[in-house]
Amino acid sequence: MMLQCLSLRCVLILASSLSVLGDSDSAQRDGAPPSKIAIIGAGIGGTATAHFLRQNFGPEVRIDVFEKGTVGGRLATVTVNHQEYESGGSIIHSLNLHMQDFVKQLGLKHRRSVAGKTAVFNGEEFILEETDWYLLDLFRLWWRYGISFIRLQMWVEEIMEKFMRIYKYQAHGYAFSSVEELLSSLGGTGFLNMTRRSLSESLLELGVSQRFIDEVIAPIMRVNYGQNISIPAFVGAVSLAGAQANLWAVEGGNKLVCLGLLKLAKANLIQAAVTTISPHTTGESSQYQLTYEGPTDKGSGLYDIVVVATPLQDGVGAGISFRGFAPELPAVGGTYHQTVASIVHGYLNCSYFGFPDPKLFPFASVLTTDNPELFFNSVGCVCPVNVSAGFRRKQAQEAGVYKVFSQQPLGRAELKTIFRSYYSVQVTDWQAYPRYGSARELPPIVLHDGLYYLNGIEWAGSAMEMSSVAAKNIALLAYHRWSRQLEMIDQKDLMHKIKTEL
């Protein structure tokens, strides 16, 4: 009886393999590993993909990483007075297990944290102020918002608990061929529905008050994603998880993780922009031809597997032309949201916030409500990426380094509103996050038999760890498809399977 069941299971697995791969030649029948793999983009997603592909395919595979800009992508720094400051992705959650593991493997360290209080500004006054006393802060939250903050905390914790399942799935080698399959495996239809419903709608249904949403949730969305509470609920949950305690950063700058992963993967960095990708078939061998342009020359190469780890939306990233695919590749829709990060060295204008005496201004960070009269999302006194033991955060009466997030570059009049005076302003105009709501569907992961797209995960939630999760998923997916191990892809009821395996 057991043998008959096993045989039937093998037949079903074989049938599903044929239905998924069809007549694809991208998965080799002789068991040989691919000879060359290309990754386009050297941000956290691309460099993590290189690392995980090396783990799966072994030391013999050549991995080329193409990057037209600087390694790190949206993990970047600027220099002020011989000190570096984060201008891109700044914080990492303590439950981000891939990022934790990267830092450990690379011998990096957590940056020493420097305490600082936060307040919420509505354009006229502070409506919420953090104090030095935790119990007092809790009492103020309860007095103003009732139990809304407790309901929110329980909701975020429940989502995080389900999301943490991905680490078990990936540790056992399971992969997913679409973002929808990945989310469904973690939270069923609940997670999928959260990508289609607004954050405000979901929280109101949960019993969170409108006042709490407007005064607490909206400022967090503005500082994290530069968008309002109409963003999808799952994106909002990712953002709210990143607004909690137990956050950290990498000593020396978060971009060091990307540089370290490239070395760990023994990948070849090619400083060039990929211009075209085309299918190339010779006999039974199916590959992809990439053409690229560097600062001084042009080139091309053939690759068995290609991973696009940079946005494909118009006006954002790669500018890659896909030629010779029949039928054409699936469309990648949506647009990216502009977020301007201004690193300002100067004196904060505390009078604008209602504190004529700067010595009495107690806050390190100021978030803002969704007020159309406000021209900035947040302003905060930031610490350098190297925090010495004797470092102290600048007081408001001293010249400090501030990061201001805004929708548009700040003009002189706007800068003079926030700052009494300033020495320098360095502006980074990011296409930082998807403009949530601009795409009807989540972008695909599999563009073609051996051609994968990493950044589709951002439309479910954009964070360093989301890109790292997507990187490991693509590495496992590419490996299993190449090896024809289709029983490891898109499996249902994985928690039960894993318990059975154990």
Secondary structure, 3 states (H helix, E strand, C coil): CHHHHHHHHHHHHHHHHHHHHCCCCCCCCCCCCCCEEEEECCEHHHHHHHHHHHHHHCCCCEEEEECCCCCECCCCEEEECCEEEECCCCCEECCCHHHHHHHHHHCCCECCCCCCEEEEECCCCEEEECCCCHHHHHHHHHHHHCCHHHHHHHHHHHHHHHHCHHHHHHHCCCECCCHHHHHHHHHHHHHHHHCCCEHHHHHHHHCCCHHHHHHHHHHHHHHHHCCCCCCEHHHHHHHHHCCCCCEECECCCCHHHHHHHHHHCCCEEECCEEEEEEEEEECCEEEEEEEEECCCCEEEEEECEEEECCCCCCCCCCCCEECCCCCCCCCCCCCEEEEEEEEEEEEECHHHHCCCCHHHCCEEEEEECCCCCCCCCEEEECCCCCCCCCCCCCCCCCCEEEEEEECCCCCHHHHHHHEEEEEEEEEEEEEEEECCCCCCCCCCCEEECCEEECHHHHHCCCCHHHHHHHHHHHHHHHHHHHHCCHHHECCCCHHHHHHHHC
